[in-house]
Amino acid sequence: MRYTIVVGNKNYSSWSLRPWLVLDHFGFEYEEELVPLDTPETRATLLTYSPAAKVPILVDRSYAVWDSLAIIEYLAEVKPDAGIWPEDMQERGRARTLSAEMHSGFPGLRKACPMNLRKSFPYKERGGAQARKDVERFEGIVRDRMMRSGGPFLFGKWGAVDAMFTPLATRLRTYAWPLNDETGKYVDALLDNASFKKWRDEGVKESWVLAHDEVK
Ligand SMILES: N[C@@H](CCC(=O)N[C@@H](CS)C(=O)NCC(=O)O)C(=O)O
């Protein structure tokens, strides 16, 4: 098999989920290596694949690419006509901009609401003003993109940028954030993706518990 994707625990590892979705949704053939996070062996195991010792890692034969967004870009170079990014240059530029914004942003929501697929909580204030600002920004992105693309995904068809936002969608549902109808519909569409459901069904069966990702 040409590609191996090294991922963390599926219940928790939001960075692993993003490129895995692109691999699976766009029909790459791959093997998966799941490395449980936060064990005494985790770092040494990850170092056998990448000097950064973080998941996700894509191994193309013996060549390693790490970091979620870099992996997605690599996959898009392997299959430039698959529609991983939009065809139009400016649309592609905007999809990359939003993906980069996700990759380096949304700190309030990411910190206060870790991905935890097994759980669901009633809504309560989490993460203060910063998390609220992140949710408002997400609603703004959805409003703008749905107006331009007509949906159901940010650029019409499901692509890399939707993979980048899928973990955020899980968080909004796990912690029951109130959302406007349009954003709720987009979140539901992301969570209805067949590849995501495959990942989630495996994630919820895991028994590892990462204490720092368990918030009440
Ligand atoms: N910006 C990186 C983040 C990667 C990352 O932080 N991965 C976490 C798990 S989601 C990890 O490998 N943690 C293991 C550790 O730090 O020991 C990406 O996009 O891939």
The ligand as an SDF file (V2000), in Angstrom:
LIG
                    3D

 20 19  0  0  0  0  0  0  0  0999 V2000
   -0.8300   21.9220   13.8170 N   0  0  0  0  0  0  0  0  0  0  0  0
   -0.6570   20.4970   13.8930 C   0  0  0  0  0  0  0  0  0  0  0  0
   -1.1210   20.0190   15.2430 C   0  0  0  0  0  0  0  0  0  0  0  0
   -0.7740   18.5840   15.5270 C   0  0  0  0  0  0  0  0  0  0  0  0
   -1.0490   18.2110   16.9720 C   0  0  0  0  0  0  0  0  0  0  0  0
   -0.9810   19.0710   17.8740 O   0  0  0  0  0  0  0  0  0  0  0  0
   -1.3430   16.9230   17.2210 N   0  0  0  0  0  0  0  0  0  0  0  0
   -1.5630   16.4410   18.5630 C   0  0  0  0  0  0  0  0  0  0  0  0
   -2.8080   15.5520   18.6540 C   0  0  0  0  0  0  0  0  0  0  0  0
   -4.2930   16.2170   17.9730 S   0  0  0  0  0  0  0  0  0  0  0  0
   -0.4120   15.5270   18.9510 C   0  0  0  0  0  0  0  0  0  0  0  0
    0.1700   14.8470   18.1330 O   0  0  0  0  0  0  0  0  0  0  0  0
   -0.0690   15.4610   20.2210 N   0  0  0  0  0  0  0  0  0  0  0  0
    0.9200   14.5310   20.6900 C   0  0  0  0  0  0  0  0  0  0  0  0
    1.9120   15.1480   21.5780 C   0  0  0  0  0  0  0  0  0  0  0  0
    1.9900   16.3860   21.6080 O   0  0  0  0  0  0  0  0  0  0  0  0
    2.6260   14.3690   22.2100 O   0  0  0  0  0  0  0  0  0  0  0  0
   -1.4440   19.8570   12.7280 C   0  0  0  0  0  0  0  0  0  0  0  0
   -2.2430   20.5680   12.1150 O   0  0  0  0  0  0  0  0  0  0  0  0
   -1.2130   18.7050   12.3890 O   0  0  0  0  0  0  0  0  0  0  0  0
  1  2  1  0
  2  3  1  0
  2 18  1  0
  3  4  1  0
  4  5  1  0
  5  6  2  0
  5  7  1  0
  7  8  1  0
  8  9  1  0
  8 11  1  0
  9 10  1  0
 11 12  2  0
 11 13  1  0
 13 14  1  0
 14 15  1  0
 15 16  2  0
 15 17  1  0
 18 19  2  0
 18 20  1  0
M  END
$$$$
